[in-house]
Amino acid sequence: MFRVRFARLLSTAAEGPTEASISKILRSALQPSKLNVQDISGGCGVSFAVVVESPMFRGKTIVEQHRMVNSVLKQEMEVMHALRISTKPTSPEHS
């Protein structure tokens, strides 16, 4: 029983998102001026922390900003256990 569960965990992690894949998706969709993606699960790819600063967030509430990130990462989130999100609009002088 343990071996089966452990094997599933390993296969999910191997097929799941990585810092690089999440960064690529967020860069493409949100054109951030600042982006930091960190695997906070110890390398197994099930928990990530993202910091995104983008001009696309201007005029949006924090909830709306987080929904944008969640929407972009919808497919990846199917195998994640946690996603810690920090967002901020890019100030006009940094665009």
Beta strands, then each sheet from edge to edge (+ up, - down):
strand 1: 34-39
strand 2: 47-54
strand 3: 82-89
sheet 1: 1+ 2- 3-
end
